[in-house]
Amino acid sequence: MDEYTITGPTIIVQPKPGSRLKWLLLVLFALIVFAGALIGGYYLTHADTHGVTVVRMEGTIASGDVNDGDSIGSEVVGDQLREAADDPMVEAIVLRVNSPGGSPAGAQEIIEDLDYAKTRKPVVVSMGDMATSAAYYVSAHADRIYADPDTLTAGVGVIWRFSDISSWMHNEGYNLSVVKSGAFKDMGSDSRPMTPEEQAYAEKIVNESFENFIGDVTTQRVIARSDIDDGRVIRGADAVKLNIVDQLGNLNDAIAGAKEIAESRSKSS
């Protein structure tokens, strides 16, 4: 007996008018509830840092876009400072500093971005192991500075190193001929000693840079020049006494302090 199939007319059930809209609204409502739960969870678990962005300046300061663990570039730090300053969800900024210093030009570029951020949000510095030389140059522009008792800071000064291996080259029979367009073009070459004129010119550059550095720092903070002009590093516990830093405390203290400043400004505005 042959098999056969009986087929009938296909019946298509049309959705009731408005049912699709109801499903869309239901899905949308579920998404809103889910997003609200995520936001609520974030607020509960990050209540201590909510509204505060931490920007890290760790490593030797250099100008440009570099962040390799040993060096930190001015563009990297500056971009993060500006981004936080322009973010309406950010109430205050903490700059976490752990740096021996570095390029004066790099520091000046970061300072320009930090000053921009300060026009919009409080900027607080939290110092780690070290915040010396150019790193302190930057830090001095913050609204408040926190340091640990054994943080090394200050080290206000400018240094320019030159090496001379000409004696070794002579002993090894290594000769170098130089053709140059001007008397100072190969200044700093390690194949010969510096001339008295080069030494004087190098000192002039260092002294001018130092005067700009210390003048800026003592303008930003009430610090006696004689307390820092010898270039020594100073422990955090002693730096508080000299007004080099404001308070002793760690990163969490700096975050709390930044929130405090933001709330105070909000109430007064």
Residue, then its C-alpha position, 0 to 999 in steps of 0.5 A: m500500500d502506497e504511503y501518502t500525505i494529506t495536506g490542508p491549507t496553511i493557517i498563518v496567525q497574525p500577531k495582534p496589533g500592538s503585541r510586537l510593541k509590547w515585547l519591545l517595551l518589555v525587552l527595553f525595560a529588562l535592559i534598563v533594570f539590568a543596567g541599573a543593577l550593574i550601576g548600583g553594584y558598581y556604586l556599592t563596591h566602589a563607593d570610596t572612589h566614585g567620582v574620583t579618577v586616578v591618573r598615574m605618573e610612574g617612571t622617568i618623565a619624558s616628553g612625548d607618547v611613551n609608557d614602557g614601565d621605565s619612562i612615562g611620556s607627557e602626552v600619556v599623562g596629559d591626555q589622561l588629565r584632560e580626559a578626566a577634566d572634561d568627563p562630567m562623571v568625574e568630580a576630582i582627580v588624583l595624580r599618583v606620582n612615583s617618579p625620580g623626575g626627568s625632562p624639564a620640558g616633559a614636566q612643563e607639558i604635563i603642568e600645562d595639562l594639569d593646570y587645565a584640569k585644575t580649572r575644572k576639577p580639584v587635582v590632588v597628588s599622592m606621592g609613592d616611593m619618590a617624587t623628586s626633581a621634575a616630578y616635584y615640579v609637576s606636583a607643586h601645581a596640585d591643589r593638595i599633596y599627600a606623601d608617606p613619611d618615607t617618601l623621597t621628595a623635593g630634589v629641586g634642581v637641574i643637572w646636565r652630565f657630560s662624560d669624557i673618555s678621551s684618555w681611554m681612547h688615547n690609550e687604545g690608539y683610537n683617534l676621532s676627527v671632527v668637522k663641524s660648522g660651529a665651535f659649540k656644535d659637538m659640545g658634550s662629545d665624550s671624545r674630548p674634554m669640554t672647553p672653558e667656553e663650553q663649560a660656561y655655556a652649559e652652566k648658563i643653561v643649567n642656571e637659567s633652567f633652575e631659576n625657572f624651576i625654583g621660581d615656579v615652585t616657590t610661586q605655587r607653594v609657600i616654601a623658603r628658597s633656602d630650604i630647597d635650593d641645595g637640591r637635596v631630597i627630603r623625607g615626606a615626614d620632614a617635607v610636611k614641616l617645610n610645606i613641601v607637601d601638605q599632609l601625610g597619607n597614602l593613595n586612599d587618603a588622597i582620594a578621600g581628600a580629593k572628594e572632600i575638596a570637590e564636595s566643599r567647592s560644590k557647596s560653596s558654588 
